[in-house]
Amino acid sequence: MNRGKYRWNGIDLLHKLADLPQEAVEWVKGKAQTLAHEKKLLAAAHRIPIDPLSVEALRKRLQWKLALQEGNAEPAKEAPETEPEAKEEEQELLERILRERDVHIRNNVTRTAAYLHMYREHPELHWALLAHMVSRNGGWSMTDLRGDLLPFLLNEEQCENVFAFLERANALIFRDAYPQLLLYRASLQMKRPLFHLLPRLGVSRFMRPVWDRFWVERESGLLTVALIVNEQHYIEERVVRHPSFQSTVLDTLFFQTQTLLQLNQVLLPYVQGDRIRLAGLILENFSSVRERIEVGKKLYAILFGIRAVAEGAQAFACGRRHSGSRADYWPHLFAPVRKEPPRPRGQLLERLDGCKLRPGAAPLYSPALTDVWKDRDVEPPIPGDWFCDLSVLDYFTEISAPFSFEMTQDCGIGLKKIELAVLAGDLIV
């Protein structure tokens, strides 16, 4: 836009609004309000620090691990030898951790709740709250497949394939990360670091030096970035690059169109006054591990670097139990039970008007996850360690919130795009 001709806060803009259709006027007004809101919140935002000295210390430890693997370094004792009684105690601890993991891994709802419980117990574990919020998004995407709109765009086989993809990624991240959080909790209880047990939980050698450093320095930013890097690499070959998911989901026209239409939004609902606003970002290319990591870092900066979002998101997370229904954050647009019988194709009505319903329109059906998807066994992942070089340390830099993060209006626009695609009768295959 030519800012000399159209000033967001100038009198010229007001004159131009009179010449635009009402829908465009509302969009422009909403955009102006969004920009003003973002500017106000960013003025009070702070950066997430990553200490370069900590990164350098981490580099040296990891460099030694790689050299040891290649046979170019002498082994060293990273932890003192334990007595037989201690080894037995550690084995019992590992078994308890795996049992607790298996209790909570059942479905997206139980996994999401477990993350929040861990964060509330240990608020220094920033990643646990970030994982809770992102996992909520996973649940909403799963229930969309059984809601009012996507079943008109995807056939049953496609819905099953997309659910299997979302479920596998969500479950494997939990399977790898949650035991790490439990081991940290056990270390606190036993008043000594137990991170030498990480390999016995199948955790990458990348994480041992990170947790050792966190035990001493309590650098939440460093640990959070490390967990983001670790988990996204963990699912890269096991899910994103897996041939079955490549052919049934990622290479399909639907998934590519979803990216094109920018419908793959990651939302961070937060309470502000008497309403719930939506912060977040759009993940343009899920197939890129680099983009997934960078988006994860930016979401972290939004969630913990912007005070209003940090406080409001925690109020939302603690005040509204995750069910998988989008009614959790927008009950004025969505309902977990149908308010009217489903209409067949050819009798569909337009219901959305921006971020609100048209007069007399029933809310969109967005079911609870356990009402529409049965629990599925989590198959063990393919063994192996993703960490093979030090280039991932390039991600460890100071993080700041992006200039644009307010998603309330964009979410309404994205939802409207889906409704219009449904009304147009376009079957995306």
C-alpha positions in Angstrom: 0.0 0.0 0.0 1.2 3.5 -0.8 1.4 5.0 2.7 1.6 8.5 1.2 -1.9 8.0 -0.2 -3.5 5.7 2.3 -2.6 6.5 5.9 -3.9 4.0 8.5 -4.6 6.8 10.9 -5.1 9.7 8.5 -8.1 11.5 7.2 -7.5 10.3 3.7 -8.2 6.7 4.7 -11.5 7.7 6.2 -12.5 9.3 2.9 -11.5 6.2 1.0 -13.5 3.9 3.3 -16.7 5.6 2.0 -16.0 4.3 -1.5 -15.4 0.7 -0.5 -17.9 -2.2 -0.1 -19.1 -2.7 3.6 -17.2 -6.0 3.8 -13.9 -4.3 2.7 -14.6 -1.4 5.1 -14.9 -3.9 8.0 -11.7 -5.6 6.9 -9.7 -2.4 6.8 -11.0 -1.2 10.1 -10.2 -4.6 11.6 -6.7 -4.5 10.2 -6.1 -1.0 11.5 -7.2 -2.1 15.0 -5.0 -5.2 14.8 -1.9 -3.1 13.9 -2.6 -0.7 16.7 -3.1 -3.6 19.2 0.1 -5.4 18.0 2.1 -2.2 18.2 1.0 -1.6 21.8 1.8 -5.1 22.9 5.2 -5.2 21.2 6.2 -1.9 22.9 6.2 -3.8 26.2 7.7 -7.1 24.8 11.1 -8.5 25.7 13.5 -10.8 23.9 14.2 -14.3 25.0 17.9 -14.4 25.8 20.2 -17.2 24.7 23.6 -16.9 26.4 26.4 -17.3 23.7 28.7 -18.8 26.4 26.1 -21.5 27.1 25.9 -22.3 23.4 29.7 -22.5 23.1 29.8 -24.8 26.1 27.1 -26.9 24.5 29.1 -27.0 21.3 32.2 -28.3 23.0 30.2 -31.1 24.7 28.4 -32.1 21.5 31.6 -31.9 19.4 33.2 -34.4 21.8 30.2 -36.7 21.5 30.4 -36.7 17.7 34.2 -37.3 17.9 33.6 -40.2 20.3 31.0 -41.7 18.0 33.5 -41.5 15.1 36.3 -43.0 17.2 38.3 -39.8 17.3 38.1 -39.1 21.0 38.8 -40.8 24.2 35.9 -41.9 26.3 35.3 -40.0 29.5 33.2 -40.5 32.5 30.2 -38.2 32.2 28.7 -39.6 35.4 30.2 -41.4 38.4 29.7 -45.2 38.5 26.7 -46.1 40.6 26.4 -48.8 43.3 24.3 -51.9 42.5 21.6 -50.6 44.9 21.5 -47.3 43.0 21.4 -49.0 39.7 18.4 -51.0 40.9 16.7 -47.8 42.1 17.4 -46.1 38.7 15.8 -49.1 36.9 12.7 -48.8 39.0 12.6 -45.1 38.3 12.8 -45.7 34.5 10.0 -48.2 34.7 7.8 -45.7 36.6 8.6 -43.0 34.0 7.5 -45.3 31.2 4.4 -46.3 33.0 3.4 -42.7 33.6 4.2 -41.8 30.0 1.9 -44.7 28.8 -0.9 -43.5 31.0 -0.9 -40.0 29.5 -0.1 -40.9 25.9 -3.6 -42.4 25.2 -4.9 -39.5 23.0 -4.4 -35.8 22.2 -6.6 -34.7 25.2 -4.6 -36.7 27.8 -1.2 -35.7 26.3 -2.2 -32.0 26.2 -3.4 -32.1 29.8 -0.1 -33.7 30.9 2.0 -31.0 29.4 0.0 -28.3 31.3 0.2 -30.2 34.6 4.0 -30.4 34.2 4.3 -26.7 33.5 2.1 -25.7 36.5 4.4 -27.9 38.7 7.6 -26.5 37.2 7.0 -23.1 35.5 10.7 -23.0 34.6 9.9 -25.6 31.9 8.7 -23.1 29.3 8.6 -25.8 26.6 5.8 -27.6 28.5 3.4 -24.7 28.2 4.4 -24.1 24.5 3.8 -27.9 23.9 0.4 -27.7 25.6 -0.7 -24.8 23.4 0.6 -26.4 20.2 -0.9 -29.7 21.2 -4.3 -28.0 21.5 -4.0 -27.0 17.9 -3.3 -30.6 17.0 -6.6 -31.6 18.7 -8.6 -28.9 16.9 -7.2 -30.0 13.6 -8.2 -33.6 14.4 -11.8 -32.7 15.3 -12.1 -30.5 12.2 -12.0 -33.7 10.2 -15.4 -34.6 11.8 -16.8 -31.1 12.0 -19.2 -29.2 9.7 -16.8 -28.2 6.9 -13.9 -30.4 6.1 -16.0 -33.6 5.6 -17.3 -31.8 2.5 -13.8 -31.3 1.2 -12.2 -34.7 2.1 -13.6 -38.2 1.7 -13.5 -40.7 4.6 -10.2 -42.2 3.5 -8.5 -38.8 3.3 -9.9 -37.9 6.8 -8.4 -41.1 8.2 -5.1 -40.4 6.6 -4.8 -36.9 7.9 -5.9 -38.0 11.4 -3.3 -40.7 11.4 -0.6 -38.2 10.4 -1.6 -35.7 13.1 -1.9 -38.4 15.7 1.4 -40.0 14.9 3.3 -36.7 15.1 1.6 -35.6 18.3 2.1 -38.9 20.0 5.7 -39.4 19.0 6.7 -36.0 20.3 5.0 -36.8 23.6 6.6 -40.2 23.7 10.1 -38.7 23.4 9.7 -35.4 25.3 7.5 -36.2 28.3 9.9 -38.8 29.8 12.6 -36.1 29.7 10.3 -33.8 31.8 9.6 -36.7 34.2 13.3 -37.4 34.6 13.9 -33.7 35.4 11.1 -33.9 38.0 12.7 -37.0 39.5 16.1 -35.3 39.6 14.6 -32.5 41.7 13.0 -35.0 44.0 16.2 -36.9 44.4 18.3 -33.7 44.6 20.8 -34.9 42.0 20.9 -34.9 38.2 19.8 -38.1 36.6 20.3 -37.2 32.9 22.8 -40.0 32.3 19.6 -42.1 32.1 18.4 -40.3 29.0 19.9 -42.8 26.5 18.0 -45.6 28.3 14.8 -43.7 27.5 15.8 -43.5 23.8 16.5 -39.8 23.9 19.0 -38.3 21.4 22.5 -37.7 22.7 21.9 -34.1 21.7 19.8 -33.6 24.8 22.1 -34.8 27.6 24.4 -31.8 27.6 21.4 -29.5 27.3 19.8 -30.9 30.4 23.1 -31.0 32.3 23.5 -27.3 31.5 19.9 -26.5 32.6 20.4 -28.3 35.9 23.2 -25.8 36.7 22.1 -22.6 35.0 18.3 -22.9 34.7 18.3 -21.2 31.3 14.7 -21.7 30.2 15.4 -20.2 26.8 18.2 -22.6 25.9 16.3 -25.7 27.0 13.2 -24.6 25.1 15.0 -24.1 21.9 16.8 -27.4 22.3 13.6 -29.2 22.8 12.0 -27.5 19.8 15.0 -28.6 17.7 15.1 -32.1 19.1 11.4 -32.9 18.7 11.1 -31.5 15.1 14.1 -33.5 14.1 12.7 -36.5 15.9 9.6 -36.6 13.8 11.4 -35.6 10.6 12.2 -39.2 9.3 9.7 -41.0 11.5 6.6 -39.0 10.3 7.2 -36.1 7.9 9.6 -38.0 5.6 7.9 -41.4 6.1 6.8 -42.8 2.7 3.3 -43.6 3.7 2.6 -40.1 5.1 4.3 -38.6 2.1 2.0 -40.3 -0.3 -1.3 -40.2 1.6 -1.0 -36.6 3.1 1.9 -34.4 2.4 2.0 -34.9 -1.4 -1.8 -34.6 -1.8 -3.4 -31.6 -3.5 -5.5 -31.0 -0.3 -2.5 -30.5 1.9 -0.7 -28.3 -0.7 -3.8 -26.2 -1.2 -4.1 -25.8 2.6 -0.7 -24.3 2.6 -1.5 -22.1 -0.4 -4.6 -20.8 1.3 -2.7 -20.2 4.6 -5.2 -22.3 6.6 -2.5 -24.1 8.6 -2.6 -21.6 11.5 -1.1 -22.3 14.9 -3.2 -20.4 17.4 -2.4 -19.2 20.9 -5.7 -18.2 22.5 -5.3 -15.7 25.3 -7.7 -14.0 27.6 -7.9 -10.2 27.5 -10.6 -8.6 29.6 -13.9 -10.4 28.9 -12.9 -11.8 25.5 -10.5 -14.3 24.0 -8.1 -13.1 21.4 -5.9 -15.3 19.1 -2.2 -14.8 18.7 -0.1 -17.1 16.6 1.5 -17.7 13.2 0.9 -19.4 9.9 3.1 -22.4 9.1 3.6 -22.1 5.4 5.6 -25.3 4.7 5.1 -28.1 7.2 7.5 -30.3 5.1 10.4 -28.0 6.1 12.1 -28.9 9.4 13.8 -25.5 9.4 10.5 -23.7 9.1 8.9 -25.8 11.8 11.7 -24.9 14.1 11.7 -21.2 13.3 8.0 -21.0 13.7 8.3 -22.9 17.1 10.9 -20.3 18.2 8.6 -17.4 17.2 5.7 -18.9 18.9 7.8 -19.2 22.1 8.7 -15.5 21.8 5.1 -14.6 21.5 4.0 -16.8 24.3 6.7 -15.8 26.8 8.0 -12.5 25.4 4.7 -10.6 25.2 3.3 -10.1 28.7 -0.3 -9.8 27.7 -0.2 -13.0 25.7 1.8 -14.8 28.4 -0.6 -13.9 31.2 -3.7 -14.3 29.0 -2.6 -17.7 27.5 -2.0 -19.1 30.9 -5.4 -17.9 32.1 -6.9 -19.6 29.1 -5.0 -22.8 29.5 -5.7 -23.1 33.2 -9.3 -21.9 32.9 -10.5 -23.9 29.9 -9.9 -27.7 29.9 -8.8 -28.9 26.5 -11.5 -31.0 24.8 -10.4 -30.8 21.2 -13.5 -28.7 20.3 -12.9 -25.2 18.9 -15.7 -24.2 21.2 -13.0 -24.2 23.9 -11.9 -20.8 22.6 -14.7 -19.5 20.4 -18.0 -20.7 21.8 -19.8 -18.0 19.9 -18.9 -19.6 16.6 -18.5 -23.3 17.4 -20.5 -25.8 19.5 -19.4 -29.3 20.7 -22.9 -30.7 19.9 -24.9 -30.1 16.8 -27.5 -27.4 17.1 -29.4 -28.5 13.9 -29.3 -31.7 11.8 -26.5 -31.8 9.2 -27.5 -30.5 5.8 -26.6 -32.5 2.6 -24.6 -31.0 -0.2 -26.8 -28.7 -2.3 -28.7 -27.4 0.8 -25.9 -25.7 2.6 -26.3 -22.2 3.9 -23.7 -19.5 4.4 -23.3 -19.0 8.1 -20.2 -16.9 8.7 -19.8 -13.2 8.7 -16.2 -12.4 9.5 -15.6 -13.7 13.1 -19.3 -14.0 13.9 -22.3 -15.9 12.8 -24.9 -14.5 10.4 -28.3 -13.7 12.0 -30.2 -16.9 12.8 -27.3 -19.2 11.7 -26.5 -22.2 13.9 -22.9 -22.4 15.3 -20.5 -24.7 13.5 -20.3 -28.2 14.8 -16.8 -28.8 16.4 -17.0 -32.0 18.5 -14.9 -33.1 21.5 -12.1 -35.3 20.3 -13.1 -38.4 22.3 -16.6 -38.2 20.8 -15.4 -38.7 17.3 -12.0 -40.5 17.4 -11.2 -43.6 19.4 -7.9 -44.1 21.2 -5.2 -45.8 19.1 -2.2 -47.7 20.2 1.1 -45.8 19.7 3.4 -48.1 17.7 7.1 -47.9 18.8 9.1 -45.5 16.6 11.9 -46.6 14.4 15.1 -46.5 16.5 18.0 -44.2 15.8 19.5 -40.8 16.6 18.9 -37.9 14.4 21.9 -35.8 15.7 24.9 -36.0 13.4 26.4 -32.6 13.1 26.7 -29.2 14.9 24.8 -27.1 12.4 21.7 -27.3 14.5 23.4 -24.9 17.0 22.7 -22.1 14.5 19.2 -22.1 15.9 20.4 -21.0 19.3 20.2 -17.2 19.0 18.3 -14.5 20.9 14.6 -14.7 20.0 12.2 -11.8 19.6 8.5 -11.8 18.8 7.5 -11.2 15.2 6.1 -7.9 14.1 2.8 -9.5 13.2 1.3 -12.1 15.5 -2.4 -11.2 16.1 -4.5 -13.9 14.4 -8.1 -13.1 15.5 -9.1 -11.5 12.2 -6.9 -13.8 10.1 -8.5 -16.8 11.7 -12.0 -15.6 10.7 -10.8 -15.1 7.2 -9.2 -18.5 7.0 -12.5 -20.1 8.3 -14.4 -18.1 5.7 -12.2 -19.5 2.9 -13.0 -23.0 3.9 -16.8 -22.2 4.1 -16.7 -20.7 0.6 -14.8 -23.7 -0.8 -17.5 -25.9 0.7 -20.3 -23.8 -0.7 -18.7 -23.8 -4.1 -18.8 -27.6 -4.1 -15.1 -28.0 -4.8 -13.9 -31.4 -3.7 -10.2 -31.1 -3.0 -8.5 -34.5 -3.5 
